[in-house]
Amino acid sequence: MALTADDILKQLKNREFAPVYFLQGEEPYYIDLISDYIEQHALNDMEKGFNQVVMYGKDTDVSTVLLQAKRFPMMSDRQVVIVKEAQNLANLEADPEKDPAAKQLDAYLNNPLPSTILVFCHKHKTVDGRKRLGKLLSKQAVFLTTKKLYDNQVPGWINQFIKTKNLMATPQAVMMLGEYIGSDLSRLANEIEKLAINLKPGQTIDEKLVQENIGISKEYNIFELQNALVRQDVLKANRILNYFESNPKDNPLIPNLVLLFSFYSKLMTLHLLPQITEQTVAKELGNRGFLAKEYLQALRVYPYRRVLQIIGFIHQADLQSKGIEGGAMSDAAILKELVFKMLHPVPVLT
């Protein structure tokens, strides 16, 4: 049966365990969260020695997994078998008419051992739900499919995660976390946990705390560069570029290109609004009113055709970083050239 991650975790916390879990999808965070919970809580420490096995798909096969799953527990009511990297099980999706192991898997899923908790962690891809195995799993197992969050969903996830930790954060801090870290939920969760450790009682997570604990320089970071571009502040932009060049490990090119692309892509979307007002812009930005004035200023500085041109420049910089264009330019030189083009308009053909 298909359930949400929250539904599954709620059942697990109530000690309601199913015989088979199949956790799959592009977003590994919830797959790890659920499998880790089962690994840590389904058995007590004494039971784990004889009754808990963790296997890896690249080092085993379906027959070996089933052999382990069919064992009876020793001095315990249940045993746990966790298959990590299950996407690497070579014969997982084999035809049962041609592969005996696939036939055994079908038989086990239809009649699993009640005393075994069998967990498949199938990351970064999914089984075909139209085929035999996908249909069988959706009926016979607790079946979870995870998806990567869209960029506009990330702030909401951050806010919800922070609430579960009984913490508070400013909208600016949430934006900074989402923009700087992106939609990698595992990394976001780790960074928020790190922030929580450094919080004083009653303290709110704010921009200063994020800057101090996630390696973002207060004055010289991609957000300040973005602001300098909007203000057309050539001096400040060049100071930031020089800082980036002096600290390349803390300021890698590709993440900075991604953030710049995200900013100008939002500008392109805003230019297409039927009416451009502070209210419509704030709504399009996910009701983040504190950003509306900044984006309105950017819209005045960068007309629609100019935004399209800059997105093309960012794409060219990405190709240069991969050695496809521009020869052997350094990352610093690529970014400097890109920023120069952003700050010094060239004629746009009409």
C-alpha positions as CSV (number, residue, x, y, z in Angstrom):
1,M,0.0,0.0,0.0
2,A,1.2,3.5,-0.9
3,L,1.7,5.7,2.2
4,T,3.3,9.0,2.9
5,A,6.6,9.2,4.8
6,D,4.8,10.8,7.7
7,D,2.2,8.0,7.8
8,I,4.9,5.4,7.9
9,L,6.8,7.1,10.6
10,K,3.6,7.5,12.7
11,Q,3.0,3.8,12.4
12,L,6.6,2.9,13.3
13,K,6.5,5.2,16.4
14,N,3.3,3.3,17.5
15,R,5.3,0.1,17.0
16,E,3.1,-1.0,14.1
17,F,5.6,-2.9,11.8
18,A,4.8,-4.4,8.4
19,P,6.5,-7.5,7.0
20,V,7.8,-5.6,3.9
21,Y,8.8,-2.0,3.2
22,F,9.8,-0.8,-0.3
23,L,11.2,2.7,-0.1
24,Q,12.1,4.2,-3.5
25,G,12.5,7.5,-5.3
26,E,14.7,10.5,-6.2
27,E,14.7,12.0,-2.7
28,P,16.9,9.8,-0.4
29,Y,16.1,11.8,2.8
30,Y,12.9,10.0,3.7
31,I,14.2,6.6,2.6
32,D,17.1,7.0,5.1
33,L,14.8,8.5,7.8
34,I,12.5,5.5,7.7
35,S,15.1,2.8,7.3
36,D,17.2,4.4,10.1
37,Y,14.2,4.5,12.4
38,I,13.5,0.8,11.8
39,E,17.2,-0.1,12.3
40,Q,17.4,1.8,15.6
41,H,14.0,1.1,17.1
42,A,12.5,-2.2,15.9
43,L,14.7,-4.3,18.1
44,N,16.4,-3.6,21.4
45,D,20.2,-3.7,21.7
46,M,20.3,-7.3,22.9
47,E,18.1,-8.5,20.1
48,K,20.0,-6.8,17.3
49,G,23.1,-9.0,17.6
50,F,21.3,-12.1,16.4
51,N,18.3,-10.7,14.6
52,Q,19.3,-7.6,12.6
53,V,21.1,-7.8,9.2
54,V,22.1,-4.9,6.9
55,M,22.9,-5.9,3.3
56,Y,24.0,-3.9,0.3
57,G,22.5,-4.5,-3.2
58,K,25.8,-4.4,-5.0
59,D,27.2,-7.2,-2.7
60,T,24.2,-9.6,-2.7
61,D,21.3,-10.9,-4.8
62,V,17.6,-11.5,-4.4
63,S,18.0,-15.2,-3.4
64,T,20.4,-14.3,-0.6
65,V,18.1,-11.6,0.7
66,L,15.1,-14.0,0.7
67,L,17.2,-16.7,2.4
68,Q,17.9,-14.3,5.2
69,A,14.3,-13.0,5.3
70,K,12.9,-16.6,5.7
71,R,14.9,-17.2,8.9
72,F,13.1,-17.3,12.2
73,P,14.3,-14.9,14.9
74,M,16.4,-16.1,17.8
75,M,15.2,-15.1,21.3
76,S,13.0,-12.4,19.9
77,D,9.6,-11.9,18.3
78,R,11.0,-10.5,15.1
79,Q,14.1,-10.0,13.0
80,V,15.0,-7.1,10.7
81,V,16.6,-7.4,7.3
82,I,17.5,-4.1,5.6
83,V,18.7,-4.0,2.0
84,K,20.5,-0.7,1.3
85,E,21.3,0.3,-2.3
86,A,18.5,-2.1,-3.4
87,Q,18.6,-0.4,-6.8
88,N,21.8,-2.4,-7.4
89,L,20.2,-5.8,-6.9
90,A,20.9,-7.2,-10.3
91,N,17.8,-9.5,-10.7
92,L,15.3,-7.4,-8.7
93,E,13.1,-6.7,-11.7
94,A,13.8,-9.9,-13.6
95,D,11.1,-11.9,-15.4
96,P,9.9,-14.7,-13.0
97,E,9.3,-16.9,-16.0
98,K,13.0,-16.8,-16.7
99,D,14.6,-16.1,-13.4
100,P,14.1,-18.4,-10.4
101,A,15.0,-15.7,-7.9
102,A,12.4,-13.3,-9.3
103,K,9.8,-16.1,-8.9
104,Q,10.9,-16.6,-5.3
105,L,10.5,-12.9,-4.7
106,D,6.9,-12.9,-6.1
107,A,6.1,-15.9,-3.8
108,Y,7.6,-14.2,-0.7
109,L,5.8,-10.9,-1.3
110,N,2.5,-12.7,-1.6
111,N,3.2,-14.6,1.6
112,P,5.9,-12.8,3.7
113,L,7.1,-14.2,7.0
114,P,5.2,-12.2,9.7
115,S,8.2,-12.3,12.1
116,T,10.5,-10.6,9.6
117,I,10.7,-6.9,8.8
118,L,12.2,-6.7,5.3
119,V,13.2,-3.2,4.1
120,F,14.3,-2.4,0.6
121,C,16.0,1.0,0.2
122,H,15.8,1.7,-3.5
123,K,17.3,5.2,-4.0
124,H,17.4,7.6,-6.9
125,K,15.2,5.6,-9.2
126,T,11.9,3.7,-9.1
127,V,10.5,0.4,-10.3
128,D,8.0,0.6,-13.1
129,G,4.6,0.7,-11.5
130,R,3.0,-0.7,-14.7
131,K,4.9,-3.9,-14.5
132,R,4.6,-7.0,-12.4
133,L,6.9,-6.1,-9.5
134,G,5.6,-2.5,-9.2
135,K,2.0,-3.7,-9.1
136,L,2.8,-6.5,-6.6
137,L,4.7,-4.1,-4.3
138,S,2.0,-1.6,-4.3
139,K,-0.5,-4.3,-3.0
140,Q,1.7,-6.4,-0.7
141,A,4.2,-4.0,0.8
142,V,4.3,-0.6,2.5
143,F,5.3,1.3,-0.6
144,L,6.8,4.8,-0.6
145,T,7.9,6.8,-3.6
146,T,9.8,10.0,-2.9
147,K,10.2,13.0,-5.2
148,K,12.6,15.9,-5.2
149,L,11.1,19.1,-4.0
150,Y,10.6,21.9,-6.4
151,D,12.5,25.1,-5.5
152,N,9.3,26.9,-4.4
153,Q,8.5,24.0,-2.0
154,V,11.8,24.2,-0.2
155,P,11.0,27.2,2.1
156,G,7.8,25.5,3.3
157,W,9.7,22.3,4.1
158,I,12.4,24.2,6.0
159,N,9.7,26.0,8.1
160,Q,7.9,22.7,8.8
161,F,11.2,21.0,9.8
162,I,12.2,23.9,12.1
163,K,8.7,23.7,13.7
164,T,9.2,20.0,14.5
165,K,12.4,20.9,16.4
166,N,10.4,23.5,18.4
167,L,12.5,26.3,16.9
168,M,11.8,29.6,15.1
169,A,13.5,31.2,12.1
170,T,13.2,34.5,10.4
171,P,11.9,34.5,6.8
172,Q,15.3,35.8,5.6
173,A,17.2,33.0,7.3
174,V,14.8,30.4,5.7
175,M,15.4,32.0,2.3
176,M,19.1,31.9,2.8
177,L,19.1,28.3,3.8
178,G,16.9,27.4,0.8
179,E,18.9,29.4,-1.7
180,Y,22.4,28.4,-0.5
181,I,21.8,24.7,0.2
182,G,19.1,24.0,-2.3
183,S,16.6,21.1,-2.2
184,D,19.0,18.5,-0.7
185,L,16.8,17.6,2.3
186,S,19.5,15.6,4.0
187,R,21.9,18.4,3.9
188,L,19.2,20.9,4.9
189,A,18.3,18.8,7.9
190,N,21.9,18.4,9.0
191,E,22.6,22.1,8.7
192,I,19.5,23.0,10.7
193,E,20.5,20.5,13.4
194,K,23.9,22.2,13.5
195,L,22.2,25.5,13.9
196,A,20.1,24.2,16.7
197,I,23.2,23.1,18.6
198,N,24.5,26.7,18.5
199,L,21.2,28.3,19.6
200,K,20.8,29.9,22.9
201,P,17.5,29.4,24.8
202,G,14.8,31.4,23.2
203,Q,17.0,32.4,20.3
204,T,15.6,32.6,16.8
205,I,17.5,31.3,13.7
206,D,18.4,34.5,11.8
207,E,20.7,35.5,8.9
208,K,23.6,36.1,11.2
209,L,23.4,32.7,12.7
210,V,23.2,31.1,9.3
211,Q,26.2,33.1,8.0
212,E,28.3,32.2,11.1
213,N,27.6,28.5,11.0
214,I,27.2,27.5,7.4
215,G,30.3,29.0,6.0
216,I,28.7,32.0,4.4
217,S,30.8,35.2,4.6
218,K,28.8,38.1,5.9
219,E,30.0,40.5,3.3
220,Y,31.3,38.3,0.5
221,N,28.8,35.7,-0.6
222,I,26.6,35.0,-3.6
223,F,23.7,36.8,-2.1
224,E,25.7,40.0,-1.7
225,L,27.0,39.6,-5.3
226,Q,23.4,39.2,-6.4
227,N,22.5,42.5,-4.6
228,A,25.5,44.2,-6.1
229,L,24.3,43.2,-9.6
230,V,20.8,44.6,-8.9
231,R,22.3,47.8,-7.6
232,Q,24.8,47.9,-10.4
233,D,27.5,48.3,-7.8
234,V,30.6,47.5,-9.9
235,L,33.1,48.1,-7.0
236,K,31.3,45.9,-4.5
237,A,30.8,43.1,-7.2
238,N,34.6,43.2,-8.0
239,R,35.5,43.0,-4.3
240,I,33.3,39.9,-3.9
241,L,34.8,38.3,-7.0
242,N,38.3,38.9,-5.6
243,Y,37.3,37.3,-2.4
244,F,35.8,34.3,-4.2
245,E,39.1,33.9,-6.1
246,S,41.1,34.0,-2.9
247,N,38.8,31.4,-1.2
248,P,37.9,29.0,-4.0
249,K,37.0,26.0,-1.7
250,D,34.4,28.0,0.1
251,N,33.0,29.5,-3.1
252,P,32.8,26.9,-5.9
253,L,31.7,28.0,-9.3
254,I,28.9,25.6,-10.1
255,P,26.7,26.3,-7.0
256,N,27.1,30.0,-7.6
257,L,26.0,29.6,-11.2
258,V,23.0,27.6,-10.0
259,L,21.9,30.4,-7.6
260,L,22.4,33.1,-10.2
261,F,20.4,31.0,-12.7
262,S,17.6,30.6,-10.1
263,F,17.5,34.4,-9.5
264,Y,17.3,35.4,-13.1
265,S,14.8,32.6,-13.9
266,K,12.5,34.0,-11.3
267,L,12.9,37.4,-12.9
268,M,11.9,36.0,-16.2
269,T,8.8,34.5,-14.6
270,L,7.9,37.7,-12.9
271,H,8.2,39.7,-16.2
272,L,5.5,37.5,-17.6
273,L,2.9,38.3,-14.9
274,P,-0.2,40.1,-16.2
275,Q,0.3,42.8,-13.6
276,I,3.6,43.6,-11.9
277,T,2.9,45.0,-8.4
278,E,4.4,44.4,-5.0
279,Q,1.4,42.2,-4.1
280,T,1.6,40.0,-7.3
281,V,5.4,39.7,-7.1
282,A,5.2,38.7,-3.4
283,K,2.5,36.1,-4.2
284,E,4.6,34.6,-7.1
285,L,7.6,34.4,-4.7
286,G,5.6,32.2,-2.3
287,N,4.1,35.1,-0.2
288,R,7.6,36.2,0.8
289,G,6.7,39.9,0.9
290,F,10.1,40.9,2.2
291,L,11.6,39.9,-1.1
292,A,9.2,41.8,-3.3
293,K,10.9,45.2,-3.2
294,E,14.3,43.6,-4.1
295,Y,12.8,41.8,-7.1
296,L,10.8,44.9,-8.2
297,Q,14.1,46.8,-8.3
298,A,15.7,44.0,-10.3
299,L,12.8,44.0,-12.8
300,R,13.4,47.7,-13.4
301,V,17.2,47.2,-13.9
302,Y,16.8,44.1,-16.0
303,P,14.2,44.2,-18.8
304,Y,12.8,40.9,-20.1
305,R,15.1,40.6,-23.1
306,R,18.1,41.5,-21.0
307,V,17.1,38.7,-18.5
308,L,17.0,36.2,-21.4
309,Q,20.4,37.4,-22.6
310,I,21.9,36.9,-19.1
311,I,20.4,33.4,-18.7
312,G,22.2,32.7,-22.0
313,F,25.5,34.0,-20.5
314,I,25.0,31.8,-17.4
315,H,24.5,28.8,-19.7
316,Q,27.7,29.7,-21.6
317,A,29.6,30.0,-18.2
318,D,28.4,26.5,-17.3
319,L,29.7,25.1,-20.6
320,Q,33.0,26.9,-20.0
321,S,33.3,25.4,-16.5
322,K,33.0,21.9,-18.2
323,G,35.7,22.8,-20.7
324,I,33.2,22.8,-23.6
325,E,33.7,26.4,-24.4
326,G,36.4,29.0,-23.6
327,G,39.4,26.8,-23.4
328,A,41.2,26.4,-20.1
329,M,39.7,29.3,-18.2
330,S,39.8,29.2,-14.4
331,D,36.6,29.2,-12.4
332,A,37.4,32.7,-11.2
333,A,38.0,34.0,-14.7
334,I,34.7,32.4,-15.9
335,L,32.7,34.1,-13.1
336,K,34.5,37.5,-13.6
337,E,33.6,37.4,-17.3
338,L,30.0,36.5,-16.5
339,V,29.6,39.3,-14.0
340,F,31.2,41.8,-16.4
341,K,28.6,40.9,-19.0
342,M,25.8,41.2,-16.4
343,L,27.0,44.7,-15.4
344,H,27.9,46.0,-18.9
345,P,24.9,45.5,-21.2
346,V,25.6,44.6,-24.8
347,P,23.2,45.3,-27.6
348,V,20.3,42.8,-27.8
349,L,19.2,42.0,-31.3
350,T,15.5,42.5,-31.9
